[in-house]
């Protein structure tokens, strides 16, 4: 008898989940999309900060929307490739400068310890 009740309750819950209104499905879908969007946004922000990349958020959001809607891009593919390559070169220079500064700092610390 108990197993029958459990099966009936499980079936009722399953039917409720399958037969929920379109508004409820849209609301749930919206929450999931919001969570995914927020998660991706914070992840990207962390990446930009870690790489010392400064961006204009309004331009970034506009480009993201345009890309997702397949709207015509403001820049050509060639322009975008060139900008990305220039950014990568700038990042390599910054990383090299940071490494050099850290090595000098570390070497300066060793000198003070040996005195």
C-alpha positions in Angstrom: 0.0 0.0 0.0 2.8 2.4 0.9 4.6 1.8 -2.4 1.3 2.5 -4.2 1.0 5.9 -2.4 4.6 6.8 -3.2 4.1 6.0 -6.8 0.9 8.0 -7.0 2.6 11.0 -5.3 5.6 10.8 -7.6 3.4 10.6 -10.7 1.4 13.6 -9.4 4.6 15.6 -9.0 5.8 14.6 -12.4 2.5 15.6 -14.0 2.7 18.9 -12.2 6.2 19.5 -13.5 5.2 18.6 -17.0 1.9 20.4 -17.1 3.0 23.7 -15.5 1.8 26.8 -17.3 3.8 28.5 -20.0 4.3 31.5 -17.7 5.9 29.3 -15.0 8.2 27.7 -17.6 9.2 31.1 -18.9 9.8 32.4 -15.4 12.0 29.4 -14.6 13.8 29.7 -17.9 14.4 33.4 -17.2 15.9 32.7 -13.8 18.2 30.1 -15.2 19.3 32.5 -18.0 19.8 35.2 -15.4 22.0 32.9 -13.3 24.0 31.9 -16.3 24.5 35.4 -17.5 25.5 36.6 -14.1 27.9 33.8 -13.6 29.5 34.3 -17.0 29.7 38.1 -16.4 31.5 37.8 -13.1 33.8 35.2 -14.6 34.7 37.5 -17.4 35.2 40.4 -15.1 37.6 38.4 -13.0 39.5 37.5 -16.1 39.8 41.1 -17.2 41.0 42.2 -13.8 43.6 39.4 -13.6 44.9 40.3 -17.0 44.8 44.1 -16.3 42.5 44.7 -19.2 40.4 47.8 -19.0 37.2 47.9 -21.0 34.3 50.2 -21.6 31.4 48.2 -20.2 28.7 50.0 -22.3 30.6 49.1 -25.5 31.2 45.6 -24.3 27.5 45.0 -23.5 26.5 46.6 -26.9 28.9 44.3 -28.8 27.7 41.3 -26.8 24.1 42.1 -27.7 25.0 42.7 -31.3 26.9 39.4 -31.5 24.1 37.4 -29.9 21.5 38.9 -32.2 23.7 38.5 -35.2 23.4 42.2 -36.0 25.9 43.8 -38.3 29.2 44.5 -36.5 30.6 48.0 -36.2 34.1 46.7 -36.9 35.3 44.4 -39.7 36.7 40.9 -38.9 40.2 42.2 -39.9 39.9 45.2 -37.6 38.9 42.9 -34.7 41.8 40.5 -35.4 44.3 43.4 -35.4 42.9 44.8 -32.2 43.1 41.4 -30.5 46.7 40.9 -31.7 47.6 44.4 -30.4 46.0 43.6 -27.0 47.9 40.4 -26.8 51.2 42.2 -27.5 50.4 44.8 -24.8 49.6 42.0 -22.3 52.8 40.3 -23.0 54.7 43.5 -22.4 52.9 44.1 -19.1 53.6 40.6 -18.0 57.3 40.9 -18.8 57.4 44.2 -16.9 55.7 42.6 -13.9 58.1 39.7 -14.0 61.1 41.9 -14.2 59.8 44.1 -11.3 59.2 41.0 -9.2 62.6 39.6 -10.0 64.3 42.9 -9.0 62.2 43.0 -5.8 63.1 39.4 -5.0 66.8 40.1 -5.7 66.7 43.2 -3.5 65.2 41.2 -0.7 68.0 38.7 -1.0 70.6 41.5 -0.8 69.1 42.9 2.4 69.1 39.4 4.0 72.7 38.7 3.2 73.9 42.0 4.8 
